[in-house]
Amino acid sequence: MASPEDSYQVHFDKCRHVAVGRGMLRLALNPVVTIISTVLIWVFVLLCVVEPDYMLKGMNIAAFGWIPEVWTWFYILSQDVWIVVLLYVMAVSKYGNLKLGKDEDKPEYTFATWFSMLFSAGVAIGLFYYSVAEPVWHYKGWGGARWVHGVKGYGNDNEDATHALVVSWYHWGVHGWIPYTTMGAVLAIMTYRRGFPMTIRYVFWPLIGERCYGWMGDCVDILSIMTTIFGVCTSLGLGAMQINQGMQRLNHGFYRGTNYAIPNEEKYSTPSCGGTGQVCGEGKESYGVQVNVETQIVIIIIITVLATASVVSGLNRGIVNLSRVNFALGMSLLLMVLFLGETYFCLDSIVQAFGYYLWYILKISFHTDAFERLGGKDMGLGGAPDGKGGSDSWLSGWTIFYWGWWISWGPFVGTFLAKISKGRTLREFILGTLIVPSLYSFIWFGVFGAEGIRMQRMADASGVCSAAYAGNASLCTSSEEGQVSSKCAAYSSQYSTAYKESVGMGYTPDCVLDPAYHAGYGKCKEFAWTRYVAVGDMCVE
């Protein structure tokens, strides 16, 4: 019978393992976990390569159909429960004073270095990717948000702006950090206080005991590896797309809807035609950096090489220093936007939104869009008779996506946080991995989000549009100087209903209920549609 107080090696030896080499070159691994997780990941990757459309369809059905319909209540409630548990643990001295390590152990890193590492591991790409995009998206009400005044029937744009910041804070505040803190705290206790190896299977020791050594433990480790891989791929993909887009804008000299760096030549009239989903017309050429898969693959390779070099160089040399540099660059950008923009407006927005957050957090943190997800009144499931309210897909595209994303990173970030937190008390750990990061995220989104909304308002008022503008193109104005960014004028409002119906462009046919869904109620059959892209001076299918 194994005891939890047994040494690391005793627990390790009880699991399936293979060891080769000696000393620094010794490699020990669990063959079952390694082989099965590798095979499953590569099968998934190959299926995505061979049958991308079918795989995308399947993932959409699972991510935006089955999971939101069946598990929304669990996603929403579980985050709230863990917040209560962790705040209780932090407040009660019996638990809060528990040392993650021996009673005499001291923290290995200063608080600043410790925070920079957990910042880099937990949210770095996400903060940069969503800091402006999410608040502006929520402010404009795109995707069917339920709180904008156009949907509610009361309120105004100013209230929508504040609410946009609050919703962004909800996704990036304590509810987001919960999986990291929970996983890291339990793993640190089991490793530093109970002597177990730092693997996810031993988190379940209090529940399944010695079954951790067998197939149950193997399943836990396999699942944690796969979720980590898919979570990292999501973040890496988002980061690569953002870097690619930013490189193109810099390369094209993009400013206020105009590409100033592109030569004034006819062949460059569609400079972005080399991007994904675009085609260069006859006699046309793409210019400079293009937003496409090839460029993003190169970016991912470079990031992977740098990350690998950081890992190989060790925690105390590579990761520590890289985290410091990363955090310093992020702070520099944050302070630059704060002090070069409307400083007092940003500070006012943060204070105002924080009050709204405290007032609104209980409501939003338990909201499941239960009635919105019944669909329209004609769907036959009891949708809103007045036709008002938010979209039935908003929650799955934002909150449920976020919780799944954060949870998928839980094993990886939780393990890393446990690794760098030896010698700290449980109260310090919760404070440093839950409360402080949330406050930092509030400041980050408060500055970038407020400035983003302000600049979006200025653009809307002056008729200035970017290539990503999602409104009516007829409202856009452009400078006569420089190369204006191309955009295919395929908006449905510019075509007759008969023409749209004939070609399936921007046209939504009458709803025919899907008999395979809820006995023929609640969902329309899917339909094919046509997308048009700019090729030279024409829009082609």
Buried (B, 14 or more C-beta within 10 A) or exposed (E): EBEBEBEEEBBBEBBBBEEEEEEEEEEEEBEBBBEBBEEBBEEBEEEEEEEEEEBEEEEEEEBBBEBBEEBBEEBBEBBBEBBEEBBEBBEEEEBBEBBBBEEEEEBBBEEEBBBBBBBBBBBBBBBBBBBBBBBBBBBBBBEBBBBBBEBBEEBEBEBBBBBBBBBBBBBBBBBBBBBBBBBBBBBBBBBBBBBBBBBBBBBBBEEBEEBBBBEBBBBBBBBBBBBBBBBBBBBBEBBBBBBBBBBBBEBBBBBBBBBEBBEEEEBBBBBBBBBEEBBBBEEBBBBBBBBBEEBBEEBBEEBEEEBEEBEEBEBEEBBBBBBBEBBEEBBEBBEEBBEEBBEEEBBEBBEBBBEBBEEBBEEBBEBBBEBBBBBBEEBBBEBBEEEEBBBBBBBBBBBBBBBBBBBBBBBBBBBBBBBBBBBBBBBBBBBBBBBBBBEBBBBBBBBBBBBBBBBBBEBBEEEBBBBEBEEEBEEBEBEEEBBBBBBBEBBEEEBEEEEBEEBBBBBEEEBEBBEEBBEEBBBBEEEEEEEBBBBBEEEEE
